């Protein structure tokens, strides 16, 4: 048996699985989108239906605000944990990466415990303070699973920055904020773009959290879900999935070409 | 400088509190007799017992699926990673890229794609292997990449050449040289696969049937229809399973990275 033949045989299980359960189903999804009454016009239909457009805009808006917030919080925490060694540091780091393994539904439940009817905020404050099911609640849920993802990407990049750069800036008399602004942030720029793209794409596609919290909010994954299960509008559900998939895939491709890591868009 | 540091620490601690407080709440609520009255109503394991009687089937299904997923991803991923590592280049990059698509496309879209193609095959649609396909789809890239990273870092070619001069054929070299060298990657990838499979919801929610509810599907169910104490106790059970796995996964991944830097 030649080594060339053996290598090909090694790829065979992967090739058959991927063909049967990834390539063919995705092809079917794209074709299925055009199988309705409008054919390929289904994409034009999306643009003409105010409900889809507003869901799309709402999803983009929430994802964008979550991305900005997660970048701000996680970059601050990552830089702080990167340059300070103190007892309890690794504990803080574990806490900040804990939600990585939480499914979206669990994240949704965490927000219900914070801001639901029996939630902490409602118990501690006078009056009726329930915002788990509002867009702010959804924002908090998305933020919850975005913080660890952004933190890990930024920390990995911060580790690689040459400390000599910072020392040089300081010896030249730069105050701390200028060191951050002129040295650290430019050095972190690729990682920040990558982390931002990951956070944005993850939030765009998040289903579990929206499923738990967005009972009244139209975000794209929930619209796809209701089109498919309640309205049985398979062509539209497929077309919206194709749009969503292309957006998140494109973003993550950009992210990876900038950072080189392996990142999943779960949640 | 000192003020800036204090502000950074405060923000870091706030972020920690935001992530940690609800998990503690959920742990406490799961063992409190009446959450609305607070801890003074006493601690109890009755909610955990109730979760066990209601959902133990889901928990075992999830464990079984995760183990099956581990076996399948190992059998597919390790040989494939070897083949890709032997011939690094454009073709290998494209294959890796394509296999990794399920990381970039939302699970909901993948599930719709699977349902539209295979939904009408009743025997398959209603079988647990249909959910397994979804889990393998989502976790396979992690196994592939973990093993590939390890194999790319060692000098595979000269190791194999020495084995070949000693008369070992391709199959012997794979089993006796490649697999032992790939083990740290298989360990890291395997722990990731199991952790992700146990927590997978986005695909599973669409693929599951009323008779096949996995742990996270049961969680969604309990959040929607059970009292807060039961939902919390179930979440507590999930934490007890997932947190050690997450820690082992992070340990194995950083170990594999350290070994082959």
Interface residues (C-beta under 8 A of the other chain):
Chain A: X1 X2 X3 X6 X7 X8 X9 X10 X11 X13 X14 X17 X18 X21 X22 X23 X24 X25 X26 X28 X29 X32 X73 X74 X76 X77 X79 X80 X81 X84 X92 X94 X95 X96 X97 X98 X99 X100 X101 X102 X103 X104 X105 X106 X108 X109 X110 X111 X112 X113 X114 X118 X120 X140 X143 X144 X147 X148 X176 X177 X201 X204 X205 X206 X207 X208 X211 X212 X221 X224 X225 X228 X234 X237 X238 X241 X242 X244 X245 X248 X249 X252 X253 X262 X263 X264 X265 X266 X267
Chain B: X1 X4 X5 X8 X9 X11 X12 X13 X15 X16 X18 X19 X20 X21 X22 X23 X25 X26 X29 X35 X36 X75 X76 X77 X79 X80 X82 X83 X84 X86 X87 X95 X98 X99 X100 X101 X102 X103 X104 X105 X106 X107 X108 X109 X110 X112 X113 X114 X116 X117 X118 X133 X136 X137 X138 X140 X141 X142 X144 X145 X169 X170 X171 X174 X195 X196 X199 X200 X201 X202 X205 X216 X219 X220 X223 X228 X231 X232 X235 X238 X242 X243 X245 X246 X247 X249 X250
